[in-house]
Amino acid sequence: MHGNEALAQTLGVDVPENWTEYPEMVLVAYDKLRNDPSLTGWFFYLAVHQADNRLIGTASFKGRPTPEGVVEIGYEVSPDYREQGYATEMGLALIRFAFSHPYVSKVIAHTLEEYNAAVKVLQKCGLRFAGAVNGTDVGELWRWEITREQYEAAATAHQSSGLQ
């Protein structure tokens, strides 16, 4: 609410001007979490590059899982840190967190209807194309998903091959 300098001081990290394309999300997150503390863990994370001690993006859920156990993820990496694996790391962390809760059955995400970097990240995270859906003001979106069974099968395959 008080700008990047105040955020930097609060977090004890460098906060560059271009760390996010959506600075309003910090205010939205603050407001939502203040009004509903039960969203803690199921909403908004700030991504800090440890070696550089710099804020480099956000990772989030779009809220708690639905009664059917479905939760949606999203992420953003600042331009200076893109194409270095950080978005994939954030996506995998969100998915791991989600499936650590036994009531989560599926993780989903949406992208623009084009093969782009966001799609590549979701594919690296194990999500599969699940069809097109009507978006809001951006037109059609692609839906991506991974079920608990797919996640656990992939984890078992990695363990069997000696990968961590």
The 8 nearest C-alpha neighbors of each residue, nearest first, counted from 0:
[[1, 2, 26, 25, 5, 6, 29, 3],
 [0, 2, 5, 3, 6, 4, 26, 7],
 [3, 1, 4, 5, 0, 6, 7, 22],
 [2, 4, 6, 5, 7, 14, 1, 16],
 [5, 3, 7, 6, 2, 8, 14, 1],
 [4, 6, 8, 7, 3, 2, 1, 9],
 [5, 7, 3, 9, 4, 8, 10, 2],
 [8, 6, 4, 12, 10, 14, 5, 9],
 [7, 9, 11, 5, 6, 10, 4, 12],
 [8, 10, 6, 7, 11, 5, 12, 4],
 [11, 9, 7, 12, 8, 6, 13, 5],
 [10, 12, 8, 7, 9, 13, 52, 6],
 [13, 11, 7, 52, 53, 10, 14, 54],
 [12, 14, 53, 7, 52, 54, 15, 11],
 [13, 15, 54, 7, 53, 3, 12, 16],
 [16, 14, 18, 17, 13, 54, 3, 53],
 [15, 17, 18, 14, 3, 19, 4, 13],
 [18, 16, 19, 15, 77, 20, 78, 14],
 [17, 19, 77, 55, 15, 16, 56, 54],
 [20, 18, 21, 17, 77, 22, 56, 76],
 [19, 21, 22, 17, 18, 77, 75, 23],
 [20, 22, 19, 23, 24, 25, 75, 18],
 [23, 21, 24, 19, 25, 20, 26, 18],
 [22, 24, 26, 21, 25, 27, 28, 20],
 [25, 23, 27, 22, 26, 21, 28, 29],
 [26, 24, 28, 23, 27, 22, 29, 0],
 [25, 27, 29, 23, 24, 28, 30, 0],
 [26, 28, 24, 30, 25, 29, 31, 23],
 [29, 27, 25, 31, 26, 30, 24, 32],
 [30, 28, 26, 32, 27, 31, 33, 25],
 [29, 31, 33, 27, 28, 32, 26, 34],
 [32, 30, 28, 34, 33, 29, 35, 27],
 [31, 33, 36, 35, 29, 34, 30, 28],
 [32, 34, 30, 31, 35, 29, 36, 28],
 [35, 33, 31, 32, 30, 36, 29, 37],
 [34, 36, 32, 37, 33, 31, 38, 39],
 [37, 35, 32, 38, 39, 33, 34, 31],
 [36, 38, 39, 35, 32, 40, 41, 63],
 [39, 37, 41, 36, 42, 35, 32, 40],
 [40, 38, 37, 41, 36, 42, 32, 43],
 [39, 41, 42, 38, 43, 44, 37, 60],
 [42, 40, 38, 63, 62, 60, 39, 43],
 [41, 43, 60, 59, 62, 40, 61, 38],
 [42, 44, 59, 58, 28, 60, 41, 45],
 [45, 43, 58, 57, 59, 46, 42, 40],
 [44, 46, 57, 56, 58, 47, 43, 54],
 [47, 45, 56, 57, 55, 54, 44, 48],
 [48, 46, 54, 53, 55, 49, 45, 52],
 [49, 47, 53, 52, 51, 50, 54, 55],
 [48, 50, 52, 51, 47, 53, 54, 46],
 [49, 51, 52, 48, 53, 47, 12, 54],
 [50, 52, 53, 49, 48, 13, 47, 12],
 [53, 51, 49, 12, 48, 50, 13, 47],
 [54, 52, 13, 48, 51, 12, 47, 14],
 [53, 55, 47, 14, 46, 56, 13, 48],
 [56, 54, 77, 18, 46, 47, 76, 53],
 [57, 55, 76, 46, 75, 77, 18, 19],
 [58, 56, 45, 75, 46, 74, 44, 59],
 [59, 57, 74, 44, 73, 43, 89, 75],
 [60, 58, 43, 42, 73, 72, 44, 74],
 [59, 61, 72, 42, 62, 41, 71, 73],
 [60, 62, 71, 42, 72, 59, 63, 70],
 [63, 61, 42, 60, 41, 64, 38, 70],
 [62, 64, 41, 65, 70, 38, 61, 60],
 [65, 63, 70, 69, 68, 62, 66, 103],
 [64, 66, 68, 67, 69, 63, 70, 62],
 [65, 67, 68, 64, 69, 102, 103, 63],
 [68, 66, 65, 69, 104, 64, 103, 102],
 [67, 69, 103, 104, 65, 64, 66, 102],
 [70, 68, 105, 64, 65, 67, 106, 104],
 [69, 71, 64, 106, 107, 65, 63, 105],
 [70, 72, 107, 108, 60, 61, 106, 69],
 [73, 71, 60, 108, 59, 61, 107, 70],
 [72, 74, 59, 58, 60, 108, 71, 75],
 [75, 73, 58, 57, 59, 86, 76, 72],
 [74, 76, 57, 56, 58, 77, 86, 73],
 [77, 75, 56, 55, 81, 86, 80, 78],
 [76, 78, 18, 55, 56, 79, 80, 19],
 [77, 79, 81, 80, 76, 17, 18, 19],
 [80, 78, 77, 81, 55, 76, 18, 17],
 [81, 79, 78, 77, 83, 76, 82, 55],
 [80, 82, 78, 83, 79, 76, 77, 85],
 [81, 83, 84, 80, 85, 86, 116, 78],
 [82, 84, 81, 85, 80, 86, 87, 79],
 [85, 83, 87, 86, 82, 88, 81, 120],
 [84, 86, 88, 87, 83, 89, 81, 76],
 [87, 85, 89, 88, 84, 90, 76, 120],
 [86, 88, 90, 84, 120, 85, 89, 91],
 [87, 89, 85, 91, 86, 90, 92, 84],
 [90, 88, 86, 92, 87, 91, 85, 93],
 [91, 89, 87, 93, 92, 88, 86, 94],
 [90, 92, 94, 88, 93, 89, 124, 95],
 [93, 91, 89, 95, 90, 94, 96, 88],
 [94, 92, 96, 90, 91, 95, 97, 89],
 [93, 95, 97, 91, 96, 92, 98, 90],
 [94, 96, 92, 98, 97, 93, 91, 99],
 [97, 95, 93, 99, 94, 98, 92, 100],
 [98, 96, 94, 99, 95, 100, 93, 103],
 [97, 99, 100, 95, 96, 103, 94, 101],
 [98, 100, 96, 97, 95, 101, 103, 94],
 [101, 99, 98, 102, 103, 97, 96, 104],
 [102, 100, 103, 99, 98, 104, 97, 68],
 [101, 103, 100, 68, 104, 98, 64, 67],
 [104, 102, 68, 101, 98, 100, 105, 69],
 [103, 105, 68, 147, 146, 69, 102, 106],
 [106, 104, 146, 69, 145, 147, 103, 68],
 [107, 105, 70, 145, 144, 71, 69, 146],
 [106, 108, 144, 71, 143, 70, 72, 105],
 [109, 107, 143, 71, 72, 142, 144, 73],
 [108, 110, 142, 141, 143, 140, 111, 107],
 [111, 109, 141, 140, 112, 142, 117, 118],
 [110, 112, 140, 113, 141, 109, 139, 137],
 [111, 113, 140, 141, 110, 139, 114, 131],
 [114, 112, 111, 115, 110, 118, 141, 140],
 [113, 115, 118, 112, 116, 119, 117, 111],
 [114, 116, 118, 117, 113, 119, 111, 110],
 [115, 117, 119, 118, 120, 114, 82, 121],
 [118, 116, 120, 119, 115, 121, 110, 114],
 [117, 119, 121, 115, 120, 116, 114, 122],
 [118, 120, 116, 122, 117, 121, 123, 115],
 [121, 119, 123, 117, 87, 118, 122, 124],
 [122, 120, 124, 118, 126, 123, 119, 117],
 [121, 123, 125, 119, 126, 124, 120, 118],
 [124, 122, 120, 125, 121, 119, 87, 126],
 [125, 123, 121, 122, 91, 126, 120, 87],
 [126, 124, 122, 123, 121, 127, 145, 150],
 [127, 125, 145, 144, 122, 121, 143, 124],
 [128, 126, 143, 144, 129, 145, 122, 125],
 [127, 129, 143, 130, 142, 144, 126, 141],
 [130, 128, 143, 142, 127, 144, 131, 141],
 [131, 129, 142, 141, 128, 132, 143, 140],
 [130, 132, 141, 140, 142, 139, 133, 129],
 [133, 131, 140, 139, 134, 141, 130, 142],
 [132, 134, 139, 140, 138, 135, 131, 141],
 [135, 133, 139, 138, 140, 137, 132, 136],
 [134, 136, 137, 138, 133, 139, 140, 132],
 [135, 137, 138, 134, 139, 133, 140, 111],
 [138, 136, 135, 134, 139, 111, 140, 133],
 [139, 137, 134, 136, 135, 133, 140, 111],
 [140, 138, 133, 134, 132, 112, 131, 137],
 [141, 139, 111, 112, 132, 134, 131, 110],
 [140, 142, 131, 110, 112, 109, 130, 111],
 [143, 141, 109, 129, 130, 131, 108, 128],
 [144, 142, 128, 108, 129, 127, 107, 126],
 [145, 143, 107, 126, 127, 106, 108, 129],
 [144, 146, 126, 106, 105, 149, 127, 125],
 [145, 147, 105, 149, 148, 104, 150, 106],
 [146, 148, 150, 104, 149, 105, 151, 98],
 [147, 149, 151, 146, 150, 152, 145, 104],
 [150, 148, 152, 146, 147, 151, 153, 145],
 [151, 149, 147, 153, 148, 152, 146, 154],
 [150, 152, 154, 148, 153, 149, 147, 155],
 [153, 151, 155, 149, 154, 150, 148, 156],
 [152, 154, 156, 150, 151, 155, 149, 157],
 [155, 153, 151, 157, 156, 152, 150, 158],
 [154, 156, 158, 152, 153, 157, 151, 159],
 [155, 157, 153, 159, 154, 158, 152, 160],
 [158, 156, 162, 154, 160, 155, 159, 153],
 [159, 157, 155, 161, 160, 156, 162, 154],
 [160, 158, 156, 157, 161, 155, 162, 154],
 [159, 161, 157, 158, 162, 156, 155, 163],
 [160, 162, 158, 159, 157, 163, 156, 155],
 [163, 161, 157, 160, 158, 159, 156, 154],
 [162, 158, 157, 161, 154, 160, 159, 156]]
